[in-house]
Amino acid sequence: MQTTEFQVTGMTCGHCESAVRGEVSQVPGITDIEVSAQTGLLRVTTADAVDTAAVIAAVEEAGYEAATA
C-alpha cells in the first residue's frame, strides 16, 4: 500500500469534501480516500503507485486546485 498526499485549495465545507471524494474515487487503483476541507489535505491510498496527474485532474473536475503535498 502507498499513501500520497495532495494540497487542495478552495475547499470550505463538507460539500466540497464530498465533491472531491466523488471525483477522486473514480481514479483507478485508489483503495482509500481521506479529504479535509479544514486542513486542505487529500490523502489517497493505492496498492501500486498512484497516478498523480489523474488525481489532480479529478480534483480539478470537482472545481478545485491540487498539487502534491
KANORHU-V119965 format. One record per residue. N is the residue number from 1. RES is the residue in one letter. PHI is phi in whole degrees, -180 to 180 (NA if undefined). PSI is psi in whole degrees, 0 to 359 (NA if undefined). NEAR is the number of other C-alpha atoms within 10 Angstrom. Layout:
<<N;RES;PHI;PSI;NEAR> <N;RES;PHI;PSI;NEAR>>
This chain:
<<1;M;NA;142;9> <2;Q;-131;135;12> <3;T;-114;134;16> <4;T;-128;137;16> <5;E;-107;144;17> <6;F;-128;145;20> <7;Q;-95;123;17> <8;V;-113;129;23> <9;T;-108;144;16> <10;G;105;348;12> <11;M;-77;137;21> <12;T;-132;349;13> <13;C;-156;180;11> <14;G;-63;326;13> <15;H;-63;320;11> <16;C;-60;314;18> <17;E;-59;316;20> <18;S;-64;319;15> <19;A;-63;315;17> <20;V;-65;313;27> <21;R;-58;317;21> <22;G;-62;317;15> <23;E;-72;315;17> <24;V;-67;329;24> <25;S;-64;343;16> <26;Q;-85;352;12> <27;V;-76;124;16> <28;P;-60;141;12> <29;G;93;351;15> <30;I;-82;127;21> <31;T;-104;339;14> <32;D;-152;145;14> <33;I;-134;129;17> <34;E;-124;130;13> <35;V;-138;137;22> <36;S;-134;118;20> <37;A;-68;328;19> <38;Q;-64;316;11> <39;T;-95;343;12> <40;G;76;18;16> <41;L;-104;141;21> <42;L;-121;127;25> <43;R;-122;122;16> <44;V;-116;143;23> <45;T;-116;135;18> <46;T;-135;158;17> <47;A;-74;323;12> <48;D;-118;189;11> <49;A;-61;138;13> <50;V;-82;145;18> <51;D;-85;91;14> <52;T;-60;323;17> <53;A;-63;322;12> <54;A;-69;322;14> <55;V;-67;314;25> <56;I;-62;319;20> <57;A;-63;322;17> <58;A;-66;318;23> <59;V;-63;318;24> <60;E;-65;324;16> <61;E;-61;327;14> <62;A;-78;350;18> <63;G;103;18;16> <64;Y;-129;173;17> <65;E;-111;146;17> <66;A;-142;153;23> <67;A;-149;153;16> <68;T;-63;139;15> <69;A;-87;NA;11>>
